[in-house]
Amino acid sequence: MGKLDTNKKIKHDSLLNTAFDLFITKGINKTSISEIVDSAGVGKGTFYLYFKDKYDLRNKLVSHKSSELFHAANEALIASGITDFEESIIFIVNHIVDDLDKDQSLLTFISKNLSWGIFKNALITPSENDVDFYNVYIQMLKASPHTFKNPEILIFMIVELVSSTVYSAILYKEPVSLEELKPYLYETIRQMIRQQMTND
């Protein structure tokens, strides 16, 4: 990476990190682009090189933060030596859930702003600085001895299930604590995976 590319990445990351801090403390609606660029130490022109508006920034930030979670989980998965598809999915989910439990402001930000459209875009067309998790997922599917009816629906259902259930368990201990919820959550994911398997 040349000096110009390095400077671009520094400015881009500064905008993302600054916006995240402002969004979780003040809220998106009460945060202006002027505040973001002033706090990041860049000009407005630089902001518009990367983002259309603050909502575009929010979407890219959700994608970026989600990608960071997946990257950390995937690195841990590789180190674990687990190769079975079902066990790999459970491992990744568990790793991400534990990370969100440790960083509840990140959980709140992602849960409030994550839509399937944003998530799918992050999976299929990640930015150059983010992990291509969709490709990782496809490779995991290919390595499995099983075939699946609809892999996209499967990952959609898992994401929706995990995001909707762990939010309440982590923040409010409802209906039970996270640790009490995990066995039920993971068994449900296992059943979803097995129901999507074909008889091939």
C-alpha positions as CSV (number, residue, x, y, z in Angstrom):
1,M,0.0,0.0,0.0
2,G,1.5,3.4,-1.1
3,K,1.5,6.5,0.9
4,L,-1.6,7.9,-0.9
5,D,-3.6,4.8,-0.2
6,T,-2.4,4.7,3.4
7,N,-3.6,8.3,3.9
8,K,-6.9,7.5,2.3
9,K,-7.4,4.5,4.6
10,I,-6.5,6.6,7.7
11,K,-9.1,9.3,6.7
12,H,-11.7,6.7,5.9
13,D,-11.2,4.8,9.2
14,S,-11.2,8.1,11.1
15,L,-14.6,9.0,9.7
16,L,-16.0,5.5,10.5
17,N,-14.6,5.5,14.1
18,T,-15.6,9.1,14.8
19,A,-19.1,8.6,13.4
20,F,-19.6,5.4,15.5
21,D,-18.6,7.2,18.7
22,L,-21.0,10.1,17.9
23,F,-23.8,7.8,16.7
24,I,-23.8,5.7,19.9
25,T,-23.5,8.8,22.2
26,K,-25.7,11.3,20.5
27,G,-27.8,9.2,18.1
28,I,-27.8,9.4,14.3
29,N,-30.5,12.0,13.9
30,K,-28.7,14.4,16.3
31,T,-25.3,14.0,14.7
32,S,-24.4,16.3,11.8
33,I,-21.9,15.7,9.1
34,S,-20.1,18.9,10.2
35,E,-19.6,17.3,13.7
36,I,-18.3,14.1,12.2
37,V,-15.7,15.8,9.9
38,D,-14.6,18.3,12.6
39,S,-14.1,15.5,15.1
40,A,-12.4,13.3,12.5
41,G,-10.1,16.2,11.5
42,V,-11.0,16.0,7.8
43,G,-12.8,18.3,5.4
44,K,-16.3,17.9,4.1
45,G,-15.0,17.2,0.6
46,T,-13.2,14.2,2.0
47,F,-16.5,13.0,3.6
48,Y,-18.3,13.1,0.3
49,L,-15.5,11.1,-1.4
50,Y,-16.6,8.1,0.6
51,F,-20.2,8.7,1.6
52,K,-23.3,10.1,0.0
53,D,-24.7,11.3,3.3
54,K,-24.7,10.3,7.0
55,Y,-27.2,7.5,6.3
56,D,-24.9,6.0,3.7
57,L,-22.2,6.3,6.3
58,R,-24.4,4.6,8.9
59,N,-25.1,1.7,6.5
60,K,-21.4,1.3,5.7
61,L,-20.6,1.5,9.4
62,V,-23.1,-1.3,10.2
63,S,-21.5,-3.4,7.4
64,H,-18.0,-2.6,8.6
65,K,-18.7,-3.4,12.3
66,S,-20.5,-6.6,11.3
67,S,-17.5,-7.5,9.1
68,E,-15.1,-7.0,12.0
69,L,-17.2,-9.3,14.2
70,F,-17.2,-12.0,11.4
71,H,-13.5,-11.6,10.8
72,A,-12.6,-12.1,14.4
73,A,-15.0,-15.1,14.6
74,N,-13.6,-16.6,11.4
75,E,-10.0,-16.2,12.6
76,A,-10.9,-18.0,15.8
77,L,-12.6,-20.7,13.8
78,I,-9.5,-21.3,11.7
79,A,-7.4,-21.5,14.8
80,S,-9.8,-24.0,16.4
81,G,-9.4,-26.5,13.6
82,I,-13.2,-27.1,13.4
83,T,-14.3,-28.0,9.8
84,D,-17.8,-29.5,10.2
85,F,-20.3,-27.1,8.7
86,E,-22.8,-27.2,11.5
87,E,-20.2,-26.9,14.2
88,S,-18.5,-24.1,12.3
89,I,-21.7,-22.1,12.2
90,I,-22.4,-22.6,15.9
91,F,-18.8,-21.6,16.7
92,I,-19.0,-18.4,14.7
93,V,-22.4,-17.5,16.2
94,N,-21.1,-18.1,19.7
95,H,-18.0,-16.0,19.1
96,I,-20.1,-13.1,17.7
97,V,-22.7,-13.3,20.5
98,D,-19.9,-13.3,23.2
99,D,-18.3,-10.3,21.5
100,L,-21.6,-8.4,21.4
101,D,-22.2,-9.3,25.1
102,K,-18.8,-7.6,25.9
103,D,-19.7,-4.5,23.8
104,Q,-23.3,-3.7,24.4
105,S,-23.1,-0.3,22.7
106,L,-22.1,-2.1,19.5
107,L,-25.0,-4.6,20.0
108,T,-27.4,-1.7,20.3
109,F,-26.0,0.1,17.3
110,I,-26.1,-2.9,15.0
111,S,-29.5,-4.2,16.2
112,K,-31.1,-0.8,15.7
113,N,-29.7,-0.3,12.2
114,L,-29.2,-3.7,10.7
115,S,-31.6,-4.7,7.9
116,W,-31.3,-7.7,5.6
117,G,-30.5,-5.4,2.7
118,I,-27.5,-3.8,4.5
119,F,-26.4,-7.2,5.8
120,K,-26.6,-8.9,2.4
121,N,-24.7,-6.0,0.8
122,A,-22.0,-6.4,3.4
123,L,-21.9,-10.1,2.7
124,I,-21.8,-10.0,-1.0
125,T,-20.0,-6.7,-1.8
126,P,-17.8,-5.9,1.2
127,S,-15.7,-2.8,1.1
128,E,-12.0,-3.3,0.4
129,N,-11.2,-3.1,4.1
130,D,-13.8,-5.7,5.1
131,V,-13.8,-9.5,5.1
132,D,-15.7,-11.2,2.3
133,F,-17.9,-13.3,4.7
134,Y,-20.3,-14.4,2.0
135,N,-17.4,-16.1,0.2
136,V,-16.3,-17.7,3.5
137,Y,-19.8,-19.0,3.9
138,I,-19.9,-20.3,0.4
139,Q,-16.6,-22.1,0.9
140,M,-17.9,-23.6,4.1
141,L,-20.9,-24.9,2.2
142,K,-18.8,-26.4,-0.6
143,A,-16.5,-28.1,1.9
144,S,-19.6,-29.8,3.6
145,P,-20.5,-33.3,2.4
146,H,-24.1,-32.1,2.3
147,T,-26.0,-29.9,-0.1
148,F,-28.6,-27.3,1.1
149,K,-31.9,-26.3,-0.4
150,N,-31.4,-22.5,-0.2
151,P,-28.2,-21.3,1.5
152,E,-29.2,-17.7,1.3
153,I,-32.5,-18.3,3.2
154,L,-30.6,-20.4,5.7
155,I,-28.1,-17.6,6.5
156,F,-30.9,-15.1,6.5
157,M,-32.9,-17.1,9.1
158,I,-29.9,-17.6,11.3
159,V,-29.0,-13.9,11.3
160,E,-32.6,-12.9,12.0
161,L,-33.0,-15.5,14.8
162,V,-29.7,-14.6,16.5
163,S,-30.1,-10.8,16.3
164,S,-33.7,-10.8,17.6
165,T,-33.1,-13.2,20.5
166,V,-29.7,-12.2,21.9
167,Y,-30.6,-8.5,22.0
168,S,-33.2,-8.9,24.7
169,A,-31.2,-11.6,26.5
170,I,-28.0,-9.5,26.7
171,L,-29.6,-6.1,27.5
172,Y,-32.6,-7.1,29.6
173,K,-32.0,-10.7,30.6
174,E,-35.3,-11.4,28.9
175,P,-36.8,-14.0,28.8
176,V,-33.6,-15.5,30.4
177,S,-30.0,-14.6,30.6
178,L,-27.7,-15.1,27.6
179,E,-26.1,-18.2,29.0
180,E,-29.5,-19.8,29.7
181,L,-30.6,-18.9,26.2
182,K,-27.6,-20.3,24.3
183,P,-28.5,-24.0,24.4
184,Y,-32.0,-23.3,23.0
185,L,-30.6,-20.9,20.4
186,Y,-27.9,-23.3,19.2
187,E,-30.3,-26.3,19.1
188,T,-32.7,-24.2,17.0
189,I,-29.9,-23.3,14.6
190,R,-28.9,-26.9,14.3
191,Q,-32.4,-27.9,13.4
192,M,-32.6,-25.1,10.8
193,I,-29.4,-26.4,9.2
194,R,-30.6,-30.0,9.2
195,Q,-34.0,-29.0,7.7
196,Q,-32.2,-27.2,4.9
197,M,-30.1,-30.3,4.0
198,T,-31.2,-32.2,0.9
199,N,-31.2,-36.0,0.6
200,D,-28.4,-36.0,-2.0
